[in-house]
Amino acid sequence: MRVIRAISILLFCLPLFSKATSIDSAQAGLNKVAAKGLIKRMLPEFYNHFEVEEIPAEAGKDIFEISAQGDKIVLKGNNGVSVASAFNYYLKHIAHCQISWNGSNKKLSLPLPKPAGSIRKVSPHNFRYYLNYCTFNYSISWWDWKRWQWEIDWMAMNGINTPLALTGQNIIHARVYKSLGFTAKDLEGFFSGPAYFSWFWMGNLDGWGGPLPQSWMLSHEQLQKQILTRERELGMKPILPAFTGHVPPAFRTRFPNAKLNKTSWNGKFPDVYLLNPDDPMFTKIGSLFINEQKKVYGTDHLYSADTFNENKPPSNDSVFLANISKKVYASMASADPKAVWIMQGWLFHFSASFWKEPQMKALLNAVPNDKMIILDLWSERHPLWKKTDAYYGKPWIWNMLSNFGGNISMQGIMKTVAEGPARVRSDAQSGKMVGIGLTPEGIEQNPVMYELMMENVWEEQPIQLDSWLKGYAQRRYGKPNPQAEQAWDYLRKSVYSDTLTNGGPESIVCARPTFARSTRGVTTRFPYDHQDLAQAWKLLIQAAPELGTAEGFQYDLVDVSRQVLANYASYLQQETAKAYQDNNLIAFKKYSAEFIQLIDDMDALLKTRKDFLLGQWLNTAKAWGTNQEEKNLYERNARNLITLWGDENSTLREYACKQWSGLLSGFYKPRWESFFKTVEDCMTKKVKFDEKLFDETMKKWEWKWVNQHESYSDRPTGDPVSQSQQVYKKYYSQFERNMPNIKSVK
C-alpha cells in the first residue's frame, strides 16, 4: 500500500501540462531508420539484403515499388507504411512467406527470390483504420511494449495508417480533474479496472474492476508514448480520444449546479454521469482534456468521440441532437482548430429504433463535412451507409468487424470481404467513401480474414478468391499442397461463408450448463453444412505428413480440430437432454460421460498451442502488478472478463467466452460435471431437476472461481499434429454420422 500511496502523491503533484516532448504530427515523408528497423525486427538474418528508398506520393495517394538491384531487394515508398507494405507484399507474393498472429512462415534463403521486373502499387484508400474500443480489452488489456511493437510492425506491413490509440488515457483524465479541484479520493470510484477501460472510455460504466492503481496509470503513460512515437515514425496518424461528457460521480458534489444526465448501461451497472453539452463546463473540460493530451502525447488532429455508445439520448428532438453534436466538436476545436472528429456509426445500428433519418441527420449535419469521418463499423454484414444515403455527405470508412467478444470460433464472410471494398468504392451511391479498415472486438484468431481484408489496401479491383486462397495456403504452409488447397475451398464454403448476429457460432461447452440448445451468451446455430467442415478436416489431416512442421499449418489443424469438437458438443448435449426427457438413465450416463471426455480431449488438443492457453492471458495480466495486491486485482479482472463479465448476476456472462486450455479444464468442465451429477441424482431419486436452483448454486461457484488464484501454465505441451490426429481418429466418423442431426441455419 505504501507504493500505491507514494505513486498517488506523485501523480497528483505533477503539473497539469506535462513537459514531456512529442511531435505535433506524423513525420512527413520516409523515416528510413524506422523502416529498416521494422525489416530488421521481422527478418534479422536477411535485413541487410533489403534497400529502402523514398519516392513521392502519387496525387496524394500512398505508393510503393519493389524491384531488384544486384543481390538486393529495393523497397520504395512515400512513407514508412508504404515501405512496410512493399516489404510485406514481397514476402507474400514473391517469397511465398507470411507473418501473422497465429504462426508465421519466414523460410528464406540466399539469394533472395527476385521479382520479375518492377512492381508498383498505389492505394486507392486515403484512410486505413484499425481497432475498436473493445479490442483494447478483449485482446490488448495486458500487452507490454514487446507485444505492441510487433503489432505496430504488423499494422504497417498491412497498410494501416490511422490506428485508434487509447492506451494511457486515464492519467489524462486524472490530471484534468485534479486541475478542477478533485482529489485522488474523488476519483477512486471513477476509473475501472484494466480489463474494462473500453467501456469506461465509452461512458458505459464507472469503477467496475477497480480501484485502478496509480502505478498502472504511470506505466501506461510511458507505454503510450512508445506506441505513438513508433506509429508516427512509420508515418501513421494515430487517433486519440476526445471528451464526450463522462464525468466522475463526485462531479455532483463538486459542481452541484452542473447539468448532468444519468444513464445505466446494460441495466446491471451503477448510473454513469454525463455532463450535458449545454453546460459551459463541457467545453471547458473538453478543451482542458485536449490540451493536456497534446502536451503529453502530441496530436495528429484526429479524435475519437462517441456520445451515445449503446446509451439512449435523453431526447429525440433534432435541435437538441444537433446542439450536442456542435458542442462536442466545439470542445475539440477550441483546443485544436484542426481537429477532425472520427465517430463510430455503431449507435445507428445498435439503437436503430431511436436513430431515424431526422435524428441521424441532426447529429451528423451539425458538424462540417470536412471535420467529421464516420466509421461504418460492420460493413461486411450491416452496411449502414446504404441506409443513411452514405451518411448524408460525410466522409466514411468501410470496415470489417468480424469478431465479437474476442470469441475464437472460425467465422467470417469471405466473399463479401474479398469483393465489397472495391465494389462499394465504385458504386455511385457510396458517396464519400475515403478508406477501409478493421474494427474487430477481438483479434488473434481467424488470421485468414484479416489478411484477406487488408489485401484490399493496395487493390483497385475485387480480389479473386479462388487464386488468392491458393496463394494463401502456399505462403502460410511454405509449399503448395493439393489437399490443403481443397481444404480451404471447403472452409470457404462452410465456416467462412456467413456469420450470425454475434459473429460465429459458439460451443455449448462454454454455456452455463443447460438442456437448451443455446443460451443468451452462447449461440450454437450453425450457418453451414457440417459435412463441408468434416471434409476440410480430413484433407488437412491428409496433408499433415508433408506440412506438419509449418507453424501456420499447426495452428490451422488444431483450430479446425477444435471447431469440430466444439460443434460436436451440441450433439452430445442434446442427447443428454433427450435421455433426461425419456427418463433413460443408462443413455444419460453414456452421453454425459462422453461430453466430459470431449472437454478433456479439447483441453489436451489446445494445450499444444500458445494461442489457446488460459495461462498466457492470466500470467501476462499478473505481470503488470508491482505488488501482490495489484497482481490479484489484475488476475481478477482477467478471469472476470472472459467468464461472468460482471457480477454473479451478470447478463453478459459468456459474452467473451473462449475455448482455451485451462479454461476448459478449470471452469467449464467443473460446471458440467456438477450439472450432470445433480441431474443424475434427480433421475435416480425420480425427482424433477430444478434448473433455477442449480443456476443459483452455480452463480456462487462461478464468482468464487473469478476470485481464486490457482495457476495455469503459459507454455504449450504436446505435439499439435499428433494430438490432432488422435482426435481425428476418435471423432471423425462420429462427427460425420451424427452432426446432420444438428440442424444448420441457412
N, C-alpha and C positions, 0 to 999 in steps of 0.2 A: 504493500500500500504506500510505503514511503516513496517508491519510484514513481508511482502514478501521481502522488501529490506534488512531487517536485516538478514533474513534467507539466502538470496542470498549471502550476505557478508560472513556469517558463512561458507556456503558451499565452497566458493572459497578461504577461508583461511585455510580449512582443508588440512592436508598433503596428498600427492598423495597416499602414502601407509599407510592406516589407521591401528592403533594398535589394532583394535577390535580382540578379540580372537575367534578362531573357530578351530575345529578339522580338520585334514587333510583328513580323510576318515570316512565312516560309521563305527560305533563301531562294532568290531568283536564279534561274539557270542551274547548272550542274555542279554539285559538290563531288569532285572526283574521289576525294579521300573517303567520303561516306559510301559512295557506290562501290569502290574497291573493297571497303571494309565488309560490306554485305557479301560480296563474292567470296572473300576470304573465310568468313564465318561458315558459309554453306559448303564451300569446296576448298578447304585449307591446303590440300595436296596439289591442286591444279590452278589456283587463282592467278599465279604468275603467267599463265598461258592465255589470260584474257586482257585485252586492252580496252580502255574506256575513253570515249571522246564525246565532246559536246557538239550538237547541231542545233540550229534554231527550230522553234516550233513552226508548224505549217498552218498559216492563217489562224493562229491562236490555238491550234489543236496539238496535243501531245503526239510525239512521233518517236519511233526508234528504227534503227537499221542494224543488220547483222551481216558481217562479211568475214572473210579470212584474209590474213596478210602474213605470208610465210607460214610459220607454225603457230601463229597467234589467232585467236578469235577476237574480232574487233566489234565492240558493242557501242553503238552511238545512240544518244538521246538528248532531248532538250532539258531533262532534269533527272534526278535520281530514280524516281518511279519509272520513267521511261527506260532507263538503262537496266534497272532491275527486271522490268518486264521483258526486255530483249534477252537478258540472261535466262529467264525462265522459259521463254519461247525456244531458245536454243536447246536448253536441257530437254524439253518435252518433245519437240518436233524434229530436232537434228540428232541429238544424242540418245533419244528414247529413254530419258530418265524422268524421275518425278520426286518432288518434295511435298509431303503432305503431313497433316497431323497424325494420321494413322498408318505409319510405315512409309519410309522413303526408299527410293532406288537411286543411288548415286554411283552406280558402277560405271566408271570411266577408265580409259587407259590412253596412254600417249602413243602416237599423236592423236590429239582430239579430232573427232569427226568434223568435217568441214561442210558448210552449206554449199549447195550448187549455185554459185553466183551470190548476188546480194539480195537480202530480204528486207523489205521496207513495210512498215505498218503505221497507219495514222488512226488514232482513236476517234470515233465519231461522238464520244461521250465526254463532255467537259467535266462532269462530276461522277466520281466512282466512290460511292458511300459505303461505309462499313460500320456495323454493330448496332445493337438495340440496347436500350437501357437495361433490359433484363439479362442480356449477355454478361453484364458486369457482375452478376451474381450467380446465375445458373452455371457459368463456366469460369469466370475470371476472378471470383472472390479472393482466391488465395495466391494469385500469381505474384512472383518476385521479378526482379529485373531480368534475370536469365530467361525466364519464360516470356516476358514481354518483348525482349529483344528478338527472340525467334519469331514471335507473331508479327512484329513490325516488319521484319525482313520478308515474311510471307505476304503481308499486305502489299509491300512494294512490288514484289515479284508478280503479284496478281493484279497489279494496276490500280490499287486503292490510292486515292489522293485526298479524300475528305473523310477521315475516320472520326467517329464520336470519341471524345476524350474526357471522361468523367472522374478518373482517379484523383484522389486528393482534394475533393471539393468540400469536405466537411470543415476543414480548417479555415476555408474562406468564409463559410457561414459563421463560424465561431468568432472570427476577428471582426466581422461586420457587426454582430450583435454585441460584442464586447464594447465596440465604439459607441453603441447606443445605450450603454449602462447595464447590460445583462452580466450576470456573474456565472461562474462555472456551475454553481448550484442550479441556476435558472435553466441551464441547458442540459442537465442530466437526463431529463425525460424526453428530450427532443431528438437526439441522434439515435438512430437504430444501431443494431449490431452489424458487423461487416457483411454478413450474408444477406442483408435486407436493404442495403443502400439504394438499390434501384427504385424501390417503392417509397423510400424516404425522399429521394430526389424528385420523384414524380408527384409528391404531395399526397400519397395514399395512406401513410402511417407515420407515427412518431414512436420512438423508443423501443420498438419490439426487437428483442435480441440484444439489448444494451444492458448496462451503460457502456458507451464507447470509450475505451482508454485513450488518454491523450497521446500515449506513445504511438498508437495507430495513426492518429492524425499527422504527427510529425514525420513518421517514417514514410507515409504515403504522399506527403507533400514533396519529399525528396524523390520518391519514385515517379511522381507525375512530371517533375522537372526532367528526369531522364527520358521519360516517354516522349514528351513534347520536343525535346532537343533532337532526339533521333528522328522523329517523324518529320520535323522541319528540315533537318539536314538532307533528307531524302526527297524533299520537295513537296511534302504533304502539307495540307492546310487543316489542322485539327479543329473540330467543332467543340467549343466549350459551352457549358450551361449558362443560362441567364436566370434572373429571379422571376418566379412565377406567382409569388404571393404566399407561399408556405412559410408560416412563422411559428416560433415556439409557443407552447401552451402558456408560458409566463407572459406572453405579449398582452394578455387580457389585463394583468395587474400592472405591468409597466406602462401600458398605454390604454387606460380604461375607456377612452373616448374613440378609440380606433374602430373603423368599420370592419368587422370580422364576420366571415361566413364559416359555419361548421359543416363538415362533411364526414361521413363514415364509410370507408371503403370496405366492400365485401360484407358489410353488416356484422363483422366479427372483431373489428379493431376499434379502439377508442377514437373519439372525434379528433379530427385534424382541423387546425385553424388556418384559414386562407384570408389574407388581407385583401379587401376589396380594392380593385384598381382605382376607384374613385377617391380613395383616401389619399391625401397628399403624401403620406408616409410611403406609399407604394413606389412612387418614382424616386423618392429619396433613397430607400433601401436598394432598389434596383440599380441606381447609379453607384452607390457605395459598393455593391457586390461586384459590378463590372470593373470598377476602378481598382479594387483590391485584387481581383483576379488578374487584371492586366499587369499590375505591379509584380505579382508573384510568378505568373505563368506566361505573360505576353498575350498576344492575340493575333488571330488571322481574320478577325471581324465576322466570324461565323458563330452563331449562338443558337443552342437548342433550348426551346421552351415549349412546354405543353401544359396549357392552363386547366384543362378538364380531362385528364387522363383517367378514364373509367370512373369518372365522377360526373354527376348531372349538374349542369349550371343552375343557379337559383332562379333563373328566368329565361324564357324563350323569346323575349322581346328583342327584335332585331336591333333597335337603337342601343339597348343595354349590351348586347353581344359585340356590336361594333365598337362601342366605347371601351370595352375591356381589351379588345384587340389593339386599339390605338394606344392605350395606356401601357400595355405590356411592351409594345415596340418602343414607345417613348422612353420607357425606363432603360432600355438598351441604348438607344440613340443619344440619350442625354450624356452618357459617359463615352460612347463611341459612335460618332456620326456616320461611320462607315459600316455600322452593324447590319448584318443580314440575318434574318430570323429563319432558322431551319425548324419546321414543325412537322411532327408525325401526323399523318392522316388517319391514324388508328381510331381516334374518337368517333369519326364519322361512320366507321364500321361497328365498333363496339356498342355505341349508343345510337344506332340508326333510327330508332323510333323518335328520338329527340331532334336529331340533326336533319331537318328537311331543307329544301333549297333556300328558303328565306334566311334560316339560321346560318347555314354554311356560307352563303354569300355575305352576310353581315360580318361574320368573323374574318373571312378572307379579304374581302374588298376594302376593309378599313386600313389595310397596310399597302403601301405602293408595291406594284408588281416586282420591281427590281430590288425590293427589300425583304422578300419572303420566298422561300423554296419549300414545297410540300413533299414529304416522303410518302409515296403510295406504298404503304408498308407491306402489303400481302398481294402483290400484283399477279403472282402466278396462279392464285386461286380466287381472290376477291379484288379485282381491279377497279378501285373506286374512281379512277379517272374517267371511266365510261359513264358513271352515274352523276358526275359533277361537271360535265362539259369541260373536261380537262382542267378541273379546279378553277373554272371561271377566269382563265387567263393567267394564273400563277405558274411560274416555272415549277416543274415537278420531276421526281425521280422514280423510275420503275425498279422495284425491289423484290427479291426472293426472300420470303420469311422462312418457310420450310419447317422450322423446328419450334416446338412449344415446350417450355419447362425443362429444356435440356434432356428430353427423353431420347433414348438411344435406338428406338425402332428404326428399321430400314424403311425409308419413305421419301417420296418426292414426286413431282410431276415433270418428268424428264423432257417430254416433247414440248411442253409449254416453255420451259426454261431455255431449251435449245433454240426455239423459234420466236418466242414472244418479244424480246427486246428489239430485234431488227424489224419485225413486222409492225409493232406499235409505233416505232420511230418514223416509219414511212407512212403511217396512217394519217390521212388529212384531218381526222378528228382528234388527234392526240395533243394538239396544242403545243405548249412549250415544254416538251419532254427534253430535259437537259442532261440526263445521266441515268445510270443504273447502279444497283448496289445490293448489299446483303444485309438483312435485318433479322437474323435468327435470334430466338430467345436463348438458345444454347448452341455451342459448336463442338468440335472434336468428335464428330460422328458423320456418317454418310459423306465421306470425302468426295465421292464422285459428283454429287450435286453441286458442291461449291466450286470444284474445278470446272465443271460444265458451265455454270453461271458466269464465272469470270473469264471464260473463253470469249464471251461476248464483248469484252472491253475493247478488243482490237479488231473486231469484225463488223463489217457493214451489212453482211447478208446473214440470213438464218444459218445456224450450224447444222450440217448434215450428220444426223445422229448415227447412222449406220457406220460410216467411216470413222467418225470421231470415237465411238466406243471401241472399235478395233485398235485404234491408236492408244486409247486409254489403257486397255488391258496390256498391251505390249510394254508401254513405258512403266506401268505400275509393277509388272511382274518380271521385267527385264528381258523378255523374249516373246515372240509371237507363239500362241498355242491355240489350236482349233477348239479344244474343249473349253478353254477359258473364254474364247470369243462367243461360243454358243451359250455358255453360262450367262454372260452379260446380256445376251439377247433375251433370255428367259427372265432375268432380273428386271430388265426394261419393261417387259410385258406384265410383270407382277408387282413387286414392291415399289417400283419406280414409275408406275402408270397412273397413280392417283394418290390423293391424301384424303383424310377425313377432317371433320371440323377442327379438331385439335392436333392435326398432323397425322402421323401414322397410328395404327392400332397398337395398343399396349398389351402386356401379358396379364392374364388373370392371376398369375403368381404374385404380382405386385399389389393386388387389391386386398383390402381388409377382407378376410375370409367370408364367403357368402356362397349361396347356391345360385344366385343370379348370374346371368352371362356377363354383365358389365356393371360397373358402379360409376358414381359421379366422377371419380378421379381416374378411372381406368376403363377406356373404351376398347372393346375387343371385337368390334365389327371389322371384317376384312374386305377391302375393296378390290380383291384379286383372287385368281384361281390358285389354290394351294398346290395343284399339280405342277404349275409353272415354277413355283418356288422349289418343289421337290426335284424337278429336272435340273435347275441351276445348281442345287446342292450336289446331285450325283455327278454332274460334269466337273465341278470344282474338285471333288474327291478324286475323280479320274485324272485330273491334271496335277494332283499333288506330287507324284513322284518326280515330275520334271520341274515344277515351280515352287516346291515346298520350302526352299531356302530364302525366297524373297519375302521381305518384311511386309509389303503390301498384300501379298498373297496370303500370308499367315493371318493377318488381320481379317481379310475378307472371308477366308474359310471359317474362322472362328465366328465371325459376325453372322454369316449365313446359317451356320450350325446353331448358333444361339437363337436366331429368329425362328428356325424350325421348332426348336424345343419350346420357345416362348408361345408360339401358336398352338402347338400340340397340347399344351397345358389346358387349353379350353376344352378339348375333347375329354380329357381325364376328369376335369372338374364337373362337366355336365353329366358324365357317367356316375359320379358320386351323388349328384343331385337326383338322378333317376333312381339310383339304388335306395336312397333315402325315401323318396316318394313311394317306391314299391315295397318299402319295408324289407329290403333284401340285404341283410347284414353281411352275408358272405361276399356279395358283389361290392358292398360299400367298403369292406376291409381291403378287398383286392385293389380297387381303383384309388382309394385314398393312399394306400402304400405305394402304388406306382407314381402318384402325384408327388409324394415326398421324395421318392427316389429321383424323379425328374429334376427336382430342385437341386439335389445333391450333384447330379450329373452336370447341370448347368453351372453350378459353382466351380466344380473341378475343371470344366472347359474354360470358363472365363478367367480362372486363376492363371492361365498360361500367357495372358497378355496384359501389359501395364495399363492399357486403355480401359480395362474393365475391373479395376481394383478399388474397393471402398477405401482401403488404407492409403492410397495415393491422395484422395480427397481429404481425409481426416488428418493425415500427418502434415500435409502442406498447410492446413489451417492452424494446427498447433504450433508449427514452426514460427509463426509470427508473434507468439506470446513472449514477453520479456520476463514473465514470472508464471508460476503455476496457476494463479488466479486468471490471468489472461489466456493461458493455454486452455483452461477448462471452458472459458467463455466462448472462445473461437470454435472449440470442438462441439459445444452445444449448438452453436449457430449452424455448423456444417451438418450435424446429424439432423437437426430440425428441418432445415430447408428441403432435404431430399425425402423426408418421410411425412411428418404431420404438417409442415409448413408453418402452422400457427400453434395454438394451444391444444389441449386434449379434445376440444370440441370443434376443431378447425374444419371448415367445409372445403379447404384447399388441400386436404391430405391427399397424398399420392400424385398431386399435380406435377411435381418434379421427380417422379419415381424413376429409378434406374435398375436395370438388371446388371448388378455388379457382384463380383465375388466378394464375399464378406457380408454384403447387404442381404444376399440370398440366404446365406447360412446363419447369419446373426439376427436378422429381423424378419424376413418373410417366412422362412421355414418354421421358426417357433410359433408364429401366429397360426399357420395352417395346421401344425401338429396339435396345438391347443384346440382348434376348431374341430378337427376330425375326432379327437379323443372325447370332446364334450358331446358331439353328435352320436358317436358310437355308444357312449354311456347311456344316452337317452334312448337309443334304439334297443339296447339290451334291457333297459328297465321299462320299455314300452311307454315312454312319456314323450310329449311333444318337445322338440328343441325350441328354446326361447332365444331367437337371434338378437332381440333387443337387449336382453340381459347379457348375452355374450359380448355384444358391442361395448356395453358399459364396462365390463371387465377388461376388454382388450384396450380400451382407451387408456386406462391406468397403466397397463403394461407398456404400451407404446410410449407414453410420456416418461416412464421410468427409463426406457431404453435411450431416449433422447438425452437424458441426463447422466447416463453411465459413461465409463471411461475404459472399457476393455479395448485392447489394442488389436489392430488389423494390419497385416503385412502390406507394404507398398512395393514389394518385389515379386515379379511373376515367377511361378514354379511350374514345371512340367513342359512338355513339348506340344505346341499348338496344333501341329499337323497330326501327330499320333493320337492326341486326345480327341480331335475332330473325327478321325477315322473310327475310333472306338464308339463314339456317339452315333456315327452314321450306321455302323453295323447293328447297333442295338435298336435304333429308332426308324430307320428309313422305311422299312416295309410297313411298320405300324402307322407311320405318318401318311404314307401313300394310300393305305387301306382305309383309315378311319377319318382323315380330315375332310373328305367330301361330305361327311355327316354334319360338319360345322359350316353352316351356310355363309357364303360370301355376300357382301353388299355391293352391288354394282352402281 
